[in-house]
Amino acid sequence: MMTKKSNELFQRAQKILPGGVNSPVRAFKSVGRDPLFIQRANGSKMWDVDGNMFIDYIGSWGPMLLGHAHPDVIESVKQAAEGGLSFGAPAEAEVLIGELICDMVQSIDVVRMVNSGTEATMSAIRLARAFTKRDKIIKFEGCYHGHGDSFLIKAGSGALTLGTPDSPGVTKGTAQDTLIAQFNRIDSVRTLFDNNKESVAAVIIEPVAGNMGCVPPSETFLRDVRELCTEYNALLIFDEVMTGFRLARGGAQELYGVTPDLTALGKIIGGGMPVGAYGGKGEIMEMISPSGPVYQAGTLSGNPIAMASGYAMLTYINGHTDVYDKLEKKGAAIEDGIRSIISKHSYPVSVNRAGSMFTLFFTGKSVTDFATASSSDKEKFAEYYGSMLEQGIYMPPSQFEAAFISTAHTDDDIEKTVSAVEVALGKVFG
């Protein structure tokens, strides 16, 4: 695989961008390689600047549910762009997509458009604190909710104590208001509630964790978290930036039958454009300015290009009831293929999947939380990753990220991917 042009671009980028990238995981540091610079993408494929083609399982980290450059989305963006890129004033597209989101996600009565998933989760936390008149939040180790200060708290220790800053620049005061629980361990959540009575404003959780790799909830976990929030008069916030509209028409909350008070959205509602949103019950959302005193604003919030792109994406999903059946079949085919390889060779790896999200973990343990995910052999993963890339399969360059399947992935793509996994694992463990 030739990488001359990518290497040259990376050398130039390192002189002007921190680490040569604009988001850390793109640097490929955890897999011991230099990043590839992508030139174009279509359907399930991407091409880098050196002309290498890859079957893509990142999908811009989730939003490309229908594959890259879907014609409906591209046409909507073209039409919107001809009318202007940004107004800084209300436009019909904001109303159209807002109505669609409220119709599709049953827990959302009122929605506020923002510009990123991070902005959505930050705003939801501020709103929860204002509504409950409490300061503390509970988050889960291994769950990532963007780079807001409240979320950058050490989550790998496993201790059920007050968090400590995990990034320079996060104050101790902020850290003290963030409590860390263990995913899929309801006892850890109850302990925090018991030890912080009448001071927890909200629990924020990825209903399916995607940032320690794909880790689904146990059968009763989300329901039990919901019951604890109700018992202690705290709000439940679902971070569905990844799972929203990916796992079901109404998100993970529809799939698992659990209703949050607030929901953060992103990724798919922009169809590939920068966007986010948060919404929930009317009585809570009416506290957002200008209806209420909780201030949150954004010049580019609801910009016409992102709204057009997202509306086209959601309209397609809404009008094609077989989307999730197709994704489930594709996901099951990949999972079954990988499990067959693991069983045949007794490799010390495991695979997790939730719908069209999956992760191959380099540990023989069943991965149910951050501790078991962290038992993965990162060096072996890096070796595996390199082999997959050389075979033309573009996976997330981190052991602790989920891979994403689109409706554009063909049976041939999946067969090639499973075959590549067998070759790569053979190299790693051979």
N, C-alpha and C positions, 0 to 999 in steps of 0.2 A: 504494500500500500504506500503510494507516494504521498508525502506530506510537506513538500518543499514550500509551497505557497503559504500553507497554514503556519509553518515554522517561522517564515519571514514576517508574517503579520503579527505573530505572537511576540517576536523580538521588538517590533515597532510599538506594539500595544503596551509592553512592560515599561516603556519610557514615559508614557502619558496617563496610564490607568493603574490604579492600585492592584498589583499582582497581575496586570495585563488583562483584567476582566472587569465587568460591571456587576457581577454577582459571584460570590466565592466558589460555589460548586462547579462553575464553568471552567475553573482553572485546572481541573483534572489532577490536583495534587494528591488526592487519596488513592489514585490508581497509578501514580508514578509516570504520567505521560504529560505531554503538552497538549493543549486543547486543539481541536479541529475547528476551523472557521467555516461556517455553513454559508453557502451561496444561494441555494433555493430549496424548496420543498414542494411536493405535490402528493396527495393521497397518503400512502403509508411510507413514502420514500423521502430521503433527504440527500442532497449532493453537496460536497464540500468544495472549496475553491480549487482543489487539485483534481476535481472530477470524480472522486470516489463516491459511490452510491451506497446508501445504508437503508435497511429496513429500520424505521424509527419507532422506539418504544418510550420516548420522552414526550413527544407531542406538545412541545413548549411547556412541559411540566403540567400537562393535564387538560388544557382547554380544547385541544384538537380532537374532540370526540368523534367528529365526522371525517377526520383526516385533514391534512394540510390543503389549503387553497380550495376549499369546497366551493363549487361554482355559485351556490346561493349566497354564501357569505361574501365572496369576492365581488359579485355584482352589486350587492347592497352597499358595500364600502365605496365602490366606484361612483354609484349614484349619489351617495351622501357627500362625498368629497367634492363633487361638482357644485354643490350648494354652499360650500364653505366648511372650513375645518373646525371652527370653534366660534361660539357667539357670546359666551358669558351671560346668556339670557335663556329663559325657558324655551323649549322646543317640543314639538309633538312627539318626537321619538322617545323622549323621557317618559311620557305618559304611557305610550304603547308598551314599552318593555316593562314598566312598573306594573301595569295591569296584568301582564302575562306572568310575571314573577309571583304576584299575589294570588293569581289563579292556580298556578302550578304547585306552589309550596303552601300547604294548608295552614301552617302556623304563622304565616306572615300576612298581617292585615295592612300594614303600612311599611314602605321600604324607602331607604335613602341611598341614592347612588353616590359612590365615591370612586377613587382612582386606582385602588389596589386592595389586595386582601389584607395587607398590614393595616391600612387605613381603616378598613372595615372592623377588624378585631379591636384595634385601639379605641375606636369610637363606641363600639358595643360595651367595652369595659367601662368607659367613662359614663355611659348612660346607665349601666347597671348600678354603679356606685351612687349616682345621683338619685335614681329611683328608690333604692333601698336605704339610702343615707348610711351606708357602711363602706369601709375602706378595703377590706381584704378580699383577695380572689384565690381560688384554688385552681391550679393547673396540674397537668400530669407530666411526669418525667418522660422525655422522648417525644412529646407533642410540641410542635412548632407552630406558633401563631403570628409569625412575622417578627420584625425587628424592633417592635415597641419596647420601651424600657421594662414594662411590667412583665414581659414574656422572656426577656433574656436573663433568666435566673437559672442557676445551676440545677440541672435536672438529672444528673447521672449518678448521684451518690446513693440514691435509694433511701436516704434517711427521711423520716417523717418529721422534719423540723422546718423552721423558717428558712427560706431560701437565702443564698448569698449571691452577690453579683457574679454572672458568668461572662461578662464583657466589661472591659474598662469603659467608664463613662456612665455606668448604671449605679445610681446612688444606693447607699445602704438603706435609706429610708424606703425607697421603692422596693428593694428586695424584701424588707421586713413585711410588706403588705402582700407578698406573693407566697402562697403555701403550696408545697409540692406533694402530690399524691402519686400512687402507682397505678398505671393503667391495668385494667382488669382485676384490681384488688379493691373491692368495695370497702373492706375493713379499713384501708388506709384513708379513704374519704371520710368515713364516719369518725375516725379518730381526730381528724383535723376539725371537723364540725364540733365535736364534743369539746375540744380544747380551745375553740375560738367562738364560743356561743355568742350570738347576736352581733357578730362582727364580720361575717362572710357575706359579701355582696353577691358573689356569683361563682359558679363553677364553669370554666370554659374547657371544652374538650373537642378533639377531632373524633367524631363518632366511629370512624375507621382511621386509625393512625396511619399517616403516610410519610412521616418524617423521621421514623426510626425503621424505615421499611414498611411494607404493608402489614399492619397488625389489626385484624378484625376484633371486635368486642366479643366477649363470651356471651352465652345465651341470655343471661339476665342482667349483665353489667349496666347497660345504659338505662334500663328500666329502674334498677336499684339506685342509680345516681339521680334520676328524676325524682324518685320518692324521697331521697334525702334532701334534695333542694326544696321540695314542697314542705317537708317536715320542719326545716330550719328557716323557712321564709327567704331563701336565697334564689336568685335567678339561675336558670340553666341556659348557657350559651353554647350552641353547636357551631363550631368552626367548620363549615361545609365549603370552604374555599376549594378544596379538592373534590369532595364527594358530591357537592351540590350539582344536580342534573347529570352526574356521571353514573351513580349507582341506581338511580330510579328517577322517574319524572319529578317526583317531589323530594328527591335527595335521600340521604341515609335515614333521615327521620321517618320517611315513608316506608323504606325497606325494613326498618327495625321496629316500627310502630311506637316511637317515643317522640313526644312533642316538647320541643324546647321553648323557652320564653323569647329568646332572641337567636337569630341566625346570621352568621357572616357568610357572604358569598363572594365568588370571584371566578377566575379562570373562564369557565364555559360561558358565563353571561356576557363576556366580551368577545367571544368567538375568535380570540387570538389578539384582540386589542387590550391595552391596559385598562382595567376596570375592576371595581369591587362594589359591594353593596352590603347593607345590614338592614334587618327588618324584624318585625315581630308584632306582638299585641299592640293594638291601638293605644291603650292606656299607658303603655310604656313609651312608645315612639312619639307620642304627642309632647313629650318633654324636650324633644330636639328642636333647636332654634330653626325657624322663627316661631314655631308653635309654642315652644317652651323655653326654659332658661339654659339648657345644655347646649353650649356653642360648638358647632362643627360646620366647616365650610370648605369649599374647594372651587377654584376658578374653572377647572376643567371637568368637574363632576358632571356627569350626564352629557358629555360632549357628543355631538351628532355622529361622529365616525364610530366611536365605541358602541353607542346605542344602536346604530344601524347594524353593525356586525353582530352584536349580541342578540338583537331581535330576530335576525335571520336564522341564527343558530337555534334559538329557543322555539321559533315558529316551526322549523323543520322537525325538531324533536317532538313537539306537541302534535304535529300532523302525521307522524310515522310511528304508530304504536309498536312496531316490531323492532325498534332501535335497541331496546334493552335485551330482548330475546337474542338478537344477533350478537350483541356484546358478550352476553353470558355464554353462548356457544363457543365463541372464539376464546374467551378466557378459560373455559373448561378444557378446550382442546390443548392449550398451552400447558395448563396445570397437569392434566392427565399425562401428557407427553413427558414432562419433566419428572413426575412421580414414577413413571415407568422406568426411566433411566436410573433414578436413585435406587429403586427397588432391585433392578437387574444387577447393578454394580455395588450395592451396599455403600454408596458414598455417604460421608458424614455431612450432609447438607439437608436443608428442609425448605419447603416452599409454602408460602402463604398467599391466599388470593381472596379478594372481595370483588365480585363482578369483573370489571375490566381493569382492576388494579392488581398487581402481583409483585412479589419479591422472592428471589432465591437467596436464602441465608446460608452462609458458610459455617453452620453449626449443626450438630446432630440433634440439638435440643428443639423441642417445640417452642416456637417464638410467640410469646403471649404478652410481653411487656418490654420495657427498656433494658432490664437486666439480662433477659435471655437474648434479646437482639444484640446486645453488646458482647455476648460470648462468641460472636462470629469472628472468624479468622480473616482479618482485613487484608493480609498479604496474599492469601489464596484467592480472595475476591479480586484483587488487583490483577493477578495472573489470569484469572478467568475472564475478567473484563477485556484485557488486551487481546485474548484469543477471539472473543466475540466480535470485537471491533475489526480485527483483521479478516474475519469471515463476513463482514458487511452487516453486522447487527449492532445498532446503536442503542445501548442501554444507559440508564442513569449512571454517571461515573462516581457512584458512592454506594457502599453496602447499605446505607441507611436512607435510601430513597425508594419510593415505589415506581414501578414501570407502568405505563399506560397503553391500553389497546384501543384502537379506533375501529369504527365500522369499515374503514378503508382497508384494513388488513385482510388479505386474501387467505384462502386455504393454503396456497403455495407459500405465502409469507410465513405462516405458522409452521408449516412442515420444515421450511428452511431454518427457522429459528430453533425448533426442537432438535434438529440434526446438529446445528451449531453448538447448542448446549451440550450435547453428548460428546462432541469433539473437544470442546473446551474443558469439560470436567475430566475427560480422559487425560488431557495434558496436565491438569492441575494435580490429579491423584495417581497418574500413571507411573 
